[in-house]
């Protein structure tokens, strides 16, 4: 018997309920580049497409809080 054999029927992910708190954490994580899109979507219990659309809405209504001139200077 192979000790490394995994029963694929017992592998499943527990569904995550989408809450406003989870979505806020995921959007902030995406904005600060602390999370990847797949990780943020999984954190919220959304598909990647739903997370992408939600993040675009977040960007639309939340202004940047960094100085763009600081990052656009080329010497």
N, C-alpha and C positions, 0 to 999 in steps of 0.2 A: 504494500500500500504506500502510495506517495504522500508524505506528510505535507507537501506544499500544494496539494490539490484543494481547490476552493469550490465550494458548492455555489454555483452562480444563482440558484434560485433564492438563496438567503441574502444575496446582495441587493439592497435597495436603499434609496435615500429617503429620509423622512421628509415629507413635504413641509415647506416653510410658509407660514401665513404672511401675506403682504400687509404690513402695517405702515402708517405714516412715519413712525420712528425708523423702521428698517429702510424705507425709501430715502429718508433724509440722510441717514448714515452712508448709504450707498452713493448718493449723489455727491456728498461732500468728499467721500473717498475717491470718487472718479475725478472730481475737480482738482483735488490735491495730488492726484496720481499716486494714491496709496493703494488703490484697488484696480484690478483689471476689469474690463467689461463682463467677462464670464463670471468672475468672482462676485461682482456687485449684483449681477442678475440672480445668482444662486443665493446670495445673502437676502434678497427680497422675495424670492420665490417667483420670479418672473422669467420670461424667456429673454434671450439677448435682444431681440427686436423690441420688445416692450421696454426693456431697460434703456435702450438707445433712444427711443422716443421720449421717455420720461426725462432722460438727461438733457436732451435738446430743449425741452420745456424749462428745465431748471436753468439752463444757460440763458434762455430768453428773458427770464424774469429776475435773474440775480446778476447784478453788475460785477465786473472783475474787481477784486480788492488788491490788486498789485499794480505797480507802475510799469506801464507798457514801454515807456521810453527807456527805462533801465535795461530792458531785455532786447530792444531793437537797435541799440547802438552797435555799429560795426566800425572797428578801428583798423 
